[in-house]
């Protein structure tokens, strides 16, 4: 049940169910903790996530890849990039998941150069990046103004056998637009293998506004096809890169249970332990 709630973005329900489970005397396992950490990551609830981390360290569960990546993901999405990196660096085996979690965390919290450098490390380590990886790196390049790095990153997708989707193209349009390369961005929109959606056109229109190019803005509006909302386009002129799916985006919520209920069912932390529970 907890896993189902978390997978469907129902953070409050997942945490409520976890509290009831603990209150009834049931001990959570690795899957449960990973699911609860996911709920904390989605809701942006760092303090609750830290309480869950304490419970994990005091439990007898195995710190397997699912739990460790859950911790990396929670800390990264909640903005505690120091702890996210600490746990990441301590993992002996890393598949693409923890790399993606930390790269995404850097990207969404403005540490764009760190995201790009970590992507380079990922490649050097032999771990194959996936579509999520490229979306995060392209977003970082767009927000950091790293045009050359962004173009190079996009070109690497074919090397890894990946096909760019509209979100990848949207990030590239945003990258070029922010850098003032409006004609290049406009040409890309017209040449994409799929029709542009309102977010792509909104990103380009926003760049036209930033660079005071009314003529290009008119050209962009001419691309609006039936079924696209001009209101959505005009309202979506900024922050194009949508790294996460809607159900994964931060859903800041203020659940009624608060930290007190978690603390009442957790065991006191033992001094002298690091984030992996090592003494």
Secondary structure as UniProt FT lines:
FT   HELIX           2..7
FT   TURN            8..9
FT   HELIX           11..23
FT   TURN            24..25
FT   HELIX           30..43
FT   HELIX           46..58
FT   HELIX           65..77
FT   TURN            78..79
FT   HELIX           81..90
FT   HELIX           96..108
FT   TURN            109..110
FT   HELIX           112..125
FT   HELIX           131..144
FT   HELIX           147..155
FT   TURN            156..161
FT   HELIX           166..178
FT   TURN            179..180
FT   HELIX           182..191
FT   HELIX           198..210
FT   TURN            211..212
FT   HELIX           214..221
FT   TURN            222..223
FT   TURN            226..227
FT   HELIX           230..235
FT   HELIX           246..248
FT   TURN            256..257
FT   HELIX           258..264
FT   TURN            271..272
FT   TURN            275..276
//
